[in-house]
């Protein structure tokens, strides 16, 4: 039961190869999550889920000792975190990148009427939408002036003013 410290901390794969593989997988999964996977009502942001899943997997490879070293895992985790931070900063400073990274808000109810085409595009059922406006303290769809599915998957509701509809 001895530990071969050199095997634990030495690179078993070229750091450049690890950086390239991590970058390719980050962008492949980002694009998949951004444009293909359904945006659930009330879910975490796409980049948050992506980062959690692939960082956990990258770290697991290094910790489990499946022919990977801690150094390999550290390079991969660092690459993934760097892409996530870079995307966040770029999206904050560059509106064109923000539009690419964050989905637009989508109106799902206007003046008490469900907008079926928008609901269909987002794969949101009547029951899901009703649950979301009830969670916002709205008893009837007639009380809703507008309801948006926000970029982060949460809903925002603007009610009709009392006595004015």
N, C-alpha and C positions, 0 to 999 in steps of 0.2 A: 504494500500500500504506500507507494511513494509517488510524489508529485514531480513531474518533469516540467519545471518552471519555464524552460525555454519553449516547450510546446504550448504552454498556456498563453504566453505573451508574444511569441513570434508570429509573424504573418504567415499564413498558409496559402494565401492568395495575394497577388499583387495589389497593393493599396489602390492603384489607378484602376485596375479592373473592378475592384469592389465599388469605387466611386462611380464608375460608368454604369455598372449593373444597378446600383441603388438609384441613380438618376433616371435611368430608363424605366425601371419599375415604378418609381414615384409618378412619373408623367403618364405612363400607361394607365395606372390605376386612377390617377386624378381625372384623366379624360373619361375613363369608363364611368366613374362615380358622377362626374359633372354632367355628362350628356346622355347616359344610358340608364343608370339606376334611378328608380323612382325616388322622388323627394317626399319623404313621409311628413305628414302634418305633425309639427311639434318635435321634429328630430334635431339632432345635433348637426352642425355644419359639415359639409362634405369633407373639407380639409381636416377637420378634427377627427372624424372617424377614420379617414385614411391614415393619418399620422399614428393614431393609436394602434391600428391593426398591423401596419407594416413595421413600426418600431418594435412592437412586442415580438413579432416574428424574427426580426433581425437580431434582437437581443437574445432571444431564445437559442438561436443557432450558436452563438458564441458561448452561452452558459452551458448548454447541453454537451458540448464537446464532440459534436458530430463532424469531426474533421475540420472544424473551424476554431480559430483562436479568439481570445478576448480582444486582441488587437483588430482582427477582422471585423468583429461585431461593433467595436468602437468606431471604426471608420465608416461602416455602413449606417449606424445610428446617427453619427455626426452629419453625414451626407443628407439623410432624410430630414433631419431637423433643420439643416441649413436651407434646403429647398422650401420647407414650410415657412420659415421666417422670411426668406426672400420674397415668396409669394405674398405674404401678409403685408410686408413693407411696400412692395411694388403696387399692390392693390390699393393701399392707402394713398399713395402719392400719384398714381397714374390712373385716371378714370377709365381709359380703354382696357387696362388690365383688370380693373375692378369689375367691369361689365362681363369680362371673360370668366373670372374666378367666381363671382357671386351671381346666382340666378336672379332674374328680375322678380319683383313682387308681382303677384298675379291676383287680379280681382276675381273673387268667386261669388260674391253676392253684391247686387246693386239694387237699391230701393226695394228690398224685400224679395227679390227674385234671384234664384240660383242661376249662375251663368254656366249652362251645361257644357258648352264647348271648352271653356277654361277648366272645368272640373274633369272633363274627359281627358284633356291634354295632360293633366297632373295626376290622373288615375285616382281621383278622390270621390268616394261614394257619398250619397245623400246622408247616410248614417254618420259617417266620419265628420262631415261638415256640421251636421246638427249637434253632434257631441261637442265640437269645438266652440260653437257660439253659445251653447248652454254653459260651458265651463267659464265663459266670459260674463256670465250673469244675464244672458239674454234668453228670455222665455220663448219668444216667437220670432220667426224670420221677418215678420212684418216690422219689428223694432229696428232692423238693421238697415242703415243707410248704405254702408259699404263694408265688406269684409275682404281682407287681403290675406293671401298666403305669402308670408315674407320670405326673404332669401334664406333665412335660417330654419325654415320649416314651421315656424310658429305662425299663429294667426293674429291679426289685429282687427278689431271691430270698432266701427264708428256708428253710434246709434243715432236715430232720428231725434231731434230735439223735442222735448216734451211739448205736446200740443201742436207741433208743426209737422205735418207730413201731408 
